[in-house]
């Protein structure tokens, strides 16, 4: 099934947005239900049922029609959502790409017409809200979207051929042959793991193995810290100034890229790199085997991205350490959740209980959450997507007997 862009004009989008915002102004902001730690004893034991509840939570709280178009949908960035949030004046391309990827996970786990329709509507939502096409100026954003759309085709048989072609061309066009990598953003001098890693995975899956190898080698030779074995954030070129920040998701995308190359080339060096990086991650970026906490906003997705690619290493390469981290993280995140109207609410720290606010039907009036907060409570879609992504990964491993 080929879902092609039919030439949506900017004028029609803006007219639809204006009409939607006028209707939204007469609506009420979304309200929090009763937030409670009085969860049922463990809840469902089956990983698939837990993933299903995480999916339901996000669909009910965040997923909305875009600008009055019922077959075009996006996720609000926070919940409860203000009127401005529901109008999607504010949006985040890469969060929506991960929302789409999680929707693909759910549809692959248990295919239903409703789930397939949701995948299609979310992809249309990204194209519509982006206004100018499928691409933008950020190579990490575009790589996340092309990965989700490639999986939409490969796993579900739902094609967005024009989108994949446009995004692939944009990523290749961003290649700097002198540096041997893509930058974070068009025209930028920062070559960072969050862009290079997913671009490399995309190149491998789209048949550009030579480019994927070059990107993997760049990460291994230029951005691997020899003391810890972990992958650093990025490097400025020209000049060679390295940003030595360590993020969980930088390990995740590097594990994902090396796993793809290990499977597709059969070269033992890639398998060895995966094993070494998984071991370093377990040693330095887990707490009793549970993936280290993030904060809110963009970093809310970091944990889930690591979980996704640990699961892929476990499935493709039989890496038991990777599987153990995913299972331990899923158990801890589930045990420490809160519930709202019977559906899970995850915190940015999977090792600590999400505690309820003084007024259980409301959140503190904060834009972003923090893992350091006393409540471990988050409004951010990014944090909830990490929880959903983790539980889908846990299901995939369990279903495969890993």
N, C-alpha and C positions, 0 to 999 in steps of 0.2 A: 504494500500500500504506500503510494508516494504522496506525501503532503507537501506540495510545493508552495512557495510564496507566490501569491497571485497579484503582486504589484500593489501593495497597500500604500496609498499616498499619504504624505505627511499632513496634508490638509484634512483628509478624512479622519486621520488619527486625532488631530487636534480638535476637530469638531466633536468627535465621540468623547474625548476627554472632557471638553467643556460641558457637554450634556450630562456626563456621568457625575462631574463635580457638583453641578447644580442639584442633581438628585441626592447626592451624598450629603449635601448641606442640610437636607431635611431629615436625614436619618440620624440614628443614635450611634455613638461610638460603641465598639464592642466592649462587653463587660466581662470581668473575671467571674468564673463560678466560684464555688467554695473550695479553697485550697486547703488541703489537709494532709497530715502525715499518718492519718488513721487508714493506712492502706491494708488491703486484705493480706493475709499471711502469705507473703511471697508472690501472690497473684498466680497467674497461669505458669505452669512449669515448662511448657513447650516453647522453645525459642520463636517458632513461627507465630504463635499467639501473642507473644510479647511484641514482636515486630509489628504485628497487625494493630495493636493498641497504640504504639508510637505513631504509626501512619495515621490512624484515626484522629489522634490528638492534633497533629499538624493540619490535616485537612479541615477539621472542624474549626480550629482557632485561627489559622493563617490564610488558607487558600480562598481567594475571592475572585469574582468576575472582574476583568479589567475594563473600566470605562463603559460599564453597562452591556458588555458583550459576553453572553453566557458561555460561549464556546472558546473564550480567550481568557486565560486565568493566570494569576501570579500569587505569590505569597507575601502577605504583609510582613514588614521587617521586625515588628514587635507585636506582642499581645499582652494585654488588651490594646487594640489599635485605635488611634485617634481618627477623626474624620480626615485629616490630612494624610495619615498613613493609608487609609482605605482608598484614597483617590490615586495612590501610586505616583504622586508628584516626587516623592522620595522613593528610590529603588536601588537595588544592588545587583548588577548583572551576574556576578559570580555566585552569589547566594542562590539566585534563581536557577543557575545551571546545576547546582548541587541539589536543589529541590527536585528538579527534573530527574537527576540521576537516581535519587532515592525513590521517586515514583516508578522509575524503570525497575529498580530492585523489587519493589512490591508487586508489580505486574508480572515479573518473571517468576517470583515466588508462588503466586497464585493468580493466574491470568483471569480477568473478568472484563466484560465490555466497559464497565465503569472505570476501571483502572486504565485501560487503553485510551479511553476518551480523555482521561485526566492527563496522561502523558502528552497527547496531541495538543490539548488546550494549553498546557504549560509551555510547550515549545512555541506555540503561536503567541502566547503572552510575551515571551522574551523578544520575539521578532517585532511585535507590535510596539511594545514599550521602548525598544531601542531606537525606534523612529527611522533610522537611516539605513537599515539592513541588518544583517546578522553579525557584522563585525564591529569592533571598536578599536581603540588605540592601545589596549592593554593585552599583552600576549598571554598572561596567566588567565585572564577572563576568557579569552577566545579558546584557549586549550581546554579549559574545563567544559565549555559548551560543546566543542566538537567531540570530546570524549563521551559526554552524555548522549549526544545524537548518534554517534557510531554504535553505542550499546543499544539504543532504541531500535536501530536497524538490525543489528546482529542477533539480539536476544528476542525481540518482539516482532520483527518483520515490518516495522513502521518506518518508512523512509522519509528523510528530509534531504534529498540528494543535493539540491541547490545550496542548502545551508552548509553541509559538510564540504562541498567543493569550495564555497567562498571562504570558509574558515581555514581550510587546508592551505589555500593559496595565500591567505593573509599571513599565516605562520611562516610559510616558506619565504614570502617576501620580506619578512622581518629578520631573516637570517643574516648575521654579520660574518662573512667568511674570514675576515681578519681575526676576529675573536674566536670564532667557531661555536657561536651560540646565539640565542635570541635574547634581547634585553627584556627588562620588566615592562617597558612601555615604549611605544614608537618614539624614536629620537632621543631616548634616555641613554645614559652611560652606565647604568646599573644592571649587571647581569646576575640575576638572583635565582636561587633554587626554586622558589615558588612559581617562576615562569618556565625555567629550563626543564624541571622534572615533568610536569604534565605535558609540556610540548613534546618532550622525548617519548612519553608513553603514546601520545597521539601519532607521532611519526612512525613508531613501530607498528601500531595497529592499522595505519593507513598505507603501509608498504614502503615507507622511507627508512629502511633499516640502517643505511649508511649514516644518515643524519641522526638517527636515534643513538647509534654507537658513539658518534662524536659528542653528543650531549652527555651521555653517561660518562665518557672519559673526562669531559670537562669537569663534571661534578666530582669525580674520583680524584683527579689530579690537582684541580685548582681550589676546591672547596671542602675537601675532607680534612678534618683536624686530626693530625697523626697521633696526638696524645689520647683523645677520647674515642676516636674512630667515628665521630658524628659528623654530619654535613652542616657546614656553616651557611649563613643566610645569602651572601652574595659578594660580588667583587665589582669595583668600578674600573672601567676600561675606556680610554688608556689611563695608566697610572698604577693599576694593580692594588688599590687600597681595598682591603677585605673587611666586610662587616662580619664580625665573629659571633653575632647573635645565633643561638641555637633554638630552632622551633621544632615541635613534634611533627608538624606536617611536612617539613623539609626532609625528615627521615622517611616519612610515608611515601612521598612522590619518588624519592630516589630508590627505595625498595621496589616500588611499582615498576619503575623503568628498568632496573636490573633484572627483575623477574620476567618482564616481557622479553628482554634480550636473551636470558637464559633459556627460555622456552623456544624462541624463534630461531636462535642460532645454534643451540646446543653447546655453546662455548662454556667451559667449566669456570672461567674467570668470573663470569657474571653470577653464577650460582655461589661462588665463594664470597663475592662482594655482598650478596644478599645476606648470607649467613653471618658475616662479620657485622654488618650494620644492624641486623635484628638483635644480635647479642649486645652490641653497644647501646642500643635503644633500651633493651630490658635493664641493663646495668645502670643507666644514667637518667632515663626518662620515664621510669615507672615507679610507683609506690606500692610495694608488696605485689608487684606484677600488674598493677592497674596503671593505665596510661596517665601521665602527669596532667594536672589541671591546666586549664586555660583561663582566660577572662571572657568578657562578652565581646560584642561587636565582631569584627572579622576573625579574631582568634578563637571565637566559639566553634568554628569549623575545624580547627587544627586537629583535635583529638579524633574526630570521626574520620578524617582523611587518613590519618595514620592507621586506624582500625581497618579501613577498607583495604589498604594495600598490604597490611599484615595478613589479612585473610587471603588475599590473592597469592601471596608467597606460600602460605600454608597449603592452599589447594593445589597450586601448580608445582611446588617444589617439595612438598611434604615437610615443611619447616615446623616442627612441633613447638619450638619456642614462640614463634609468631602466633600459632593457634592458641597457646596457653595464655598469651597476653590478651588476645581478643576475648576469650572465654572469661578470664578473671575480670576484665573491665566490664563486660556485659553483666556479670553477676553483681558486681559492686554498684554499677549505675542503676540497675533495677532495684536492688535492695535499698538504695539511698534516695530513690525518687520521692516526690510528693505526688498527690493526685488532685485533679480538678474534675469534678463530676465523673469520677471513675476512670479517667484517662491520665497517663503519666505526664509528669512535668519534671524535666531533668535539670540539674545544676551544672555549672561549668567545672565543678570538681566532683568527679565520680566516686571519690573516696569518702565524702562527707554527706550527711543527710541534708536534704533540702528541707528547711524549716519554714513554718508558716509565718506570715507577718502578723502584727498585732490585730489588724482588721482583716480577717481571712478572705474577704471578697475583693481585696484590692492589693495593688503593688505600691511600693514606695515610688514616688514620682521621679525616677531616674531614667535617663536616656539609655544608659548602658549598664550592664551588670559586671560584677567582678568576682573572681574566684575567692578573693580575700574577704568578701563580705561575710558577715556573721550568719546570714540566712542561706547562702549558697543558692539564691533564688535568681532566676533569669527570665527576662521578658523576650530575649532575642531569639529570632528564628534560627540564627546560626547555631546557638547552643542546642536547641531542640533537634535540629537536623543532625548534629553530631550524635545525639542519643539514638535517633532513628537509624542512622547509618551503621552505628555500632551493633544494634540489635539485628539488622539485616545481615551483617557480616557474621554474627554469632549463629544465626539460622543457617546460612550457607555452609559453614563449617560443620555444624551438627548434622545437617542433612547429608553431607558427604562422608560422615563418619570420622571426622578429624577432631 
